[in-house]
Amino acid sequence: MESDHLVSLHLDGRGVQSIMLRAAPDMLALGYTRTMMGFLLLQPAPRHICMIGLGGGSMVKYCCRYLPDASITVVEINPQVIALRDRFCIPPDDERLSVVCADAAQYLSITTQTYDALLLDGFNADGAPPELSDAAFYKACHSRMNDGGVMAANLLREDPRLGGSLAGIRGTFGSSVALASAEDSTENIIAFAWKNGAPLPSLEALMTQVDQHARQHGVDLVEAAIRIEIGATCDWTRQGATNSV
């Protein structure tokens, strides 16, 4: 859908997947994307980022602008979504950016590339596909992450697969997991997981990273830091997670 001020992507009539402001096409208009950028608090200098799900390309455009030293691979299964990239001002492929039309679960199982950050936001009209929600997928994610790599996954509270997703993440990453309610959304939960086995940094340490990014970024990471810290104290088993989470 388009208006004088914005362009939005809908996979069906039930919800908005992405919004682009015409006046600021690389701005993160949806709160959950701003929370997902909190991965920078755990991995402040990613050299290679893999994104699962293109959508309207909000995070792609943001990372292209604000992380100039990072190369970005985007895996999107739907060619119709990729065909809309010009409408959403997604830059063309070049030496830094590559958009691949592929099934993400299959792609991660066969690629030899490793990543400093994995940003998971893959949905279809029915929600999160089962192949992107099981333990095997999160193990594939873990295997494709460099030491010190971080994963940020967008999850939905009402998704019947939420419990399995959280159990799969916890089973793969152990205690190196943090969950945060998304900014400006009651429906989204962002799961952060990292490969170095360390516990969640203190709020003070997260704020140190916020300060280091403040002049460089267009999004205020203070909100993400606070949400991650608050999420560490929540009983997420009430959000559909199994007792093992």
Secondary structure, DSSP 8 states (H G I E B T S, - for coil): -B-SSEEEE-SSTT---EEEETTBTTS--SHHHHHHGGGGGTSSS-SEEEEE--TT-HHHHHHHHH-TT-EEEEEES-HHHHTTTTTTT-----SSEEEEES-HHHHHHH----EEEEEE---BTTBS-GGGTSHHHHHHHHHTEEEEEEEEEEEETT-TTHHHHHHHHHHHHTT-EEEEE-TT-SSEEEEEEESS------HHHHHHHHHHHTTT-SS-THHHHHHHHHHTTS-GGGGT--TT-
